[in-house]
Amino acid sequence: MDALSYEEAREQLVAVVSKLEAGGTSLEDSLALWERGEALARRCEEWLEGARKRLAAARKDG
């Protein structure tokens, strides 16, 4: 998960959400998808937080 870029994590998250919205999966599969989605969302948030910190540092230095 740590090796995923923001774009990769976001694309995978979109795919997970689509699968969950489509339904038709077992409860076990739905739970696994949900957990994967949560992990991907955290990864995206980590990337965004890192970008916010870099922007704040650039503004401070500039």
C-alpha positions as CSV (number, residue, x, y, z in Angstrom):
1,M,0.0,0.0,0.0
2,D,2.8,2.4,0.8
3,A,4.3,2.1,-2.7
4,L,1.1,3.3,-4.3
5,S,1.1,6.8,-5.8
6,Y,-1.9,9.1,-5.1
7,E,-3.3,8.4,-8.6
8,E,-3.0,4.7,-8.2
9,A,-4.6,4.6,-4.8
10,R,-7.4,6.9,-6.0
11,E,-8.1,4.8,-9.1
12,Q,-8.2,1.6,-7.0
13,L,-10.5,3.4,-4.5
14,V,-12.9,4.4,-7.3
15,A,-12.9,0.8,-8.5
16,V,-13.7,-0.5,-4.9
17,V,-16.5,2.0,-4.5
18,S,-18.0,1.0,-7.9
19,K,-17.9,-2.7,-6.9
20,L,-19.6,-1.9,-3.6
21,E,-22.3,0.2,-5.2
22,A,-23.0,-2.4,-7.9
23,G,-23.8,-5.0,-5.2
24,G,-24.0,-8.6,-5.9
25,T,-21.1,-9.6,-3.8
26,S,-21.2,-11.8,-0.7
27,L,-21.0,-10.2,2.7
28,E,-17.5,-11.5,3.2
29,D,-16.4,-10.0,-0.2
30,S,-18.1,-6.7,0.6
31,L,-16.3,-6.5,4.0
32,A,-13.0,-7.2,2.3
33,L,-13.7,-4.5,-0.3
34,W,-14.7,-2.1,2.5
35,E,-11.5,-2.7,4.4
36,R,-9.5,-2.2,1.2
37,G,-11.4,1.0,0.5
38,E,-10.6,2.3,4.0
39,A,-6.9,1.6,3.5
40,L,-6.9,3.2,0.1
41,A,-8.7,6.3,1.5
42,R,-6.1,6.6,4.3
43,R,-3.3,6.3,1.7
44,C,-4.9,9.1,-0.4
45,E,-5.2,11.3,2.7
46,E,-1.5,10.7,3.6
47,W,-0.5,11.9,0.1
48,L,-2.8,15.0,0.4
49,E,-1.4,15.8,3.9
50,G,2.1,15.5,2.6
51,A,1.2,17.9,-0.3
52,R,-0.3,20.4,2.2
53,K,2.8,20.3,4.3
54,R,5.0,20.9,1.2
55,L,2.9,23.8,0.1
56,A,3.0,25.3,3.6
57,A,6.7,25.0,3.7
58,A,7.1,26.5,0.2
59,R,4.9,29.5,1.2
60,K,6.9,29.9,4.4
61,D,10.2,29.9,2.5
62,G,9.0,32.1,-0.3
